[in-house]
Amino acid sequence: MTAPAAPPLADRETWQKQLDELRLREKAHTREGDAIAAARRRLPMVEVDPTTRLVGADGPVPLLDVFEGRTQLFASYHMWHTGRPAADQCEGCTFFTGQVLELSYLHSRDVTFAVFCQGPFEESSRYRDFMGWQAPWYSVPAESLDPLVAGRAFGMKACYLRQGDRVFETYWTTGRGCEAMAPSYGLLDMTVYGRQEDWENSPEGWPQRFRTDGDQFRLDGRPTSQWSRLAADRDDDLGSTGPADSEHHCHCGSTPTES
């Protein structure tokens, strides 16, 4: 196989000089991110019915209880393809959900993280168990779609504030806004070949193996992270009994046309 192209060779002094120049742009980018976060903290909020029902491991629960006594909630809305096997589940949501591993830092800031899944609880929670995820998992029943999703789509992320027995939505995002959940992308962006996706502005000869239609989150016909679970002999049977959705491609992957 032909080796991929590589950057030109330079001595350390020359290399460091150009890196220092880039660092100025990196610092400006960080400061702009801080300014955007400051503006986000000053947004108004909208009230949400605190009795809106979700389904958890112990049955139906109101939205208020999902906070687990904390004042803030970060909800990751996980797409689901009812009746489909594990291999056909959303590769984008699998990518993002699977990277939220350590919750104690969120808890120390009075924030609860929870997954709000589009599918039936029994079927989708089997997927959670197969993947070995520890975050709280809930199913969103049909009657709760209007107050929670409100015409948007699963794959989004939403933030809520609790004041006593009242609940407010303070922010939501989707598409490339979800990349904050994916440190893998941040790490890849620091490597010489980047994400290796076909939209990136890379030099001639750089590897760009992945499309952005969900292909970037799949390997050999499955969401990439499923393979290690199968190698560990975990059971991916979701116990699906109902009719399968006719449409099952990912809607929550990042695309180059989004800012």
N, C-alpha and C positions, 0 to 999 in steps of 0.2 A: 504494500500500500504506500502511496505517496504521502510523505509527511506534510502536515499543514504548514502554511506560511508562518513566519515568525517576525517579530520586530527587528529592526536593524540593530546591530551591536554598537555599543558606545562605551566609553570609559565612565567610571562611577561619577566623576565630577560633572561631566556633560549630562549624564542621566539625572543626577540630583538637581541640576539647574532647571531642567524641563519639568521635573516633578514639583519643584517649588513653585513654578509658574502655575501649574495645574492646581496646586493646593490653594491658591488664592481663589480660584473659581469654586473649589469644593467648600471653602469656608463661607463664601457668599451664598452658595446653595443651602448650606446648613442654616445660616441666619435667615434666609427667606422662608425656610421651613418653620423656623421658630415664629416668624411673623405671621405666617398662615395659621399656625396653631393658636396664636394669641387671638386672631380674628375669629377662629372657630369657637373659642371659649366665650366670645361675646355675642354669639348668635342667640336669637330668641328660641323659645321651645314651644312644642305643641303638646296638649294633654292627651293621654291615652287611657282608655278605660282600664283601671287596675284589676277588674274582675275578669278580664279577657282570659279565656280558658286555654291552657296548654295540657298536653298529656305527658307525664313523666313515668318513672319506674313504679311509683306508687299510685298511679292513676291520674285523674284530672286535677290540675292545680291552677289557681289564678296567677296572672302575671305578677302580682305583688309578691307572691311567695318565691318566685324565681330569683329575686334579689338575695335570698338567703340572709335577710336582715341587714344587708349592706345598703348604702345609699345610691350606688351606681351599678349599672348593668351594661355589659357589652354583649350583644347578641349577634352570633354568626348564623345567617340564614342559609342552611345547607340544602341544595337542590336534591331531589330524589326522583328516581324513576321506578314507580311502583310495579312490582311483578318482574322486574329485570334482575338478572343475577349480579353478583358482586362485581364481576368484570365489566359490566355495563353501567355501573354507577358513575356519578359525575366526577370526572378526573380533576376538574378545577377545584371543586369544593373539597375533594380528598386532599389535594395539594395544600390548600390553605388551612383547613381544619387540623391536619396532621402535624403542623408546625407549632401549634399552641400546646406546649408541653408543661411548662412551669407556671402555675397559677398563683404561687405565693406572693409574687411581687405585685400582681394586680390586687390581691386581697389586702395587702398592706396599705394600699391606697384606697381601700373601701370600695373596690370594684369586683363584681362577680362576672365571670365569663361563662356563657352558656351557648350551646348549639340549639337552634330552632330548626328542626328538620321538616321538610315538605311532606315526607312520607308517613305512613302509619307507624306507630311507635314500635310494635313488636318486630316488624320487618326491619326497620331502619336501625333499631338498637342492636340487632344482631350484627349489623355492619360495624357499628361502634365497637362491639366486643371483638369482632374479627380483627379490626385494626388496632385494638389495644388502647383506644383513647380513653382518657380519664375525665375529661371535662363533662359537666352536667349536660344531659341530652334530653330534649323535649321534642314532641311532635306537635305541629300546628294543625288543629282540626279545621275543617272547611268553614265553620261559623266564625273562626277567629282571623280569617284572611283579611277581611276588610279593615278591622281596627289595627292590625299589625302590619300587614304588607301594603295596604292602602294603594293598590294599583301599581305597585312596583314589582320586582321579581326576586325570587330566591337566588341566592348568590350575593346579595347585598349584606352589609354589616351596619348595625344600628346601635346607638348609644342612648341610654335612658337614665333619668334621674328620679329618685324617689324622695318625696317630701311627705313624711307621715304615711297616710294611706292614699296619697295621690301619686300618679306616675306621669312623667313627661318624656317625650322623645326630644333629644337635644341635637342629634347629628345622624346622618347616614351617608353611606358611599357604596359604590359598586365599581365593576371593571377594574381599572388600574389602581383605583383607590384602595383596593383590597391588598395590594402588595405589601402594605405595612405588616401584614400577618405572615409574610414569607421571608424570613432571614436568608433562605437559600438564594433568593434573587439578589439580595444585598451583597452576599459573598461572591456570587458569580460576577456581579458588576465590577468587582475589584480585580478579577482575573483577566489575563490578557485576551482570552477568547470570549469573555462575556457570557451571555446566556445562550449563545450559539443558536439564536432564533433568526428566522429569515428576514425580519424587519429591521434588524440592527444596522447602524451605520458603522461597518467594519472595513478594514483594508481588504484589498483583493487577496483571495486565497485563504481567508479566515474560515474556519468551519462554521457552517450555519445549517445544522442538521434538522432543526425543528420548525414546524409551522406554528401558527398561533390560533389554530382552530380546535384546540384541545390536544393536538399531537404533542405539544410541549410538556404535557403532564402524563403522557402514556408511554408504555414500553411493551412491545410484543403483545398488543391487544388488550392491555389492562392498565388501570392507573398505576403508575410506576411503583408506588410504595406498597402495593399489594404483594409484590413478589417476595419480599422478605418475610411477610406473614405466612405465605404458603410454604416457604422453605422451613419455617419453624413449625410446620404441621398444624397450623390453625385452620379451623373449619370455616369455609366461606359460604356455607349454605344459609341463605337468608330466610328459609322457610316460606317463600312466596307462594301464595295460594290464589290470589286474584289475577285478573287479566293484566297483561303487561302494557305499559304505555307504548304508544306507537312512535313517539319521538323521544330520543334518548341521547342527544348530543349536548355537549357542555355549552352553557351560556355565560359562564363566569370567568373565563380566561381573559388575560390582558391582551389588548390588541394595539398595534402601533398607531392606529388612527385616533386613539383616545389620549387626551392630554394627561 
